Amino acid sequence: MNDSEKIHRGNRARELLDDELLREAFAAIEGDAQDQLLAAGPLDDALRRAMADRINAIRNVKAALQSVLITGKTAALRNAQA
């Protein structure tokens, strides 16, 4: 992938991270999972595991987008210095 593509992808990642609807959706999913996790009974390991997995999935998506964003910023800086 060339720097131009990295910059474009980085810009798109920024748009997604800044998108209010997507942020609200992530927050709602994560909040609901946290509520269910905290309300789970002491023997409900399957529910706790499922909710922890849901929270981790949302956080992994955010981290992946941040990584693409940083890669795009790095490519843009490299181009600016060239």
Protein Blocks (a to p, Z undefined) as FASTA:
>chain_A
ZZklmmmmmmmmmmmmmmmklmmmmmmmmmmmmmmmmmpcfklmmlmmmmmmmmmmmmmm
mmmmmmmmmmmmmmmmmmmmZZ
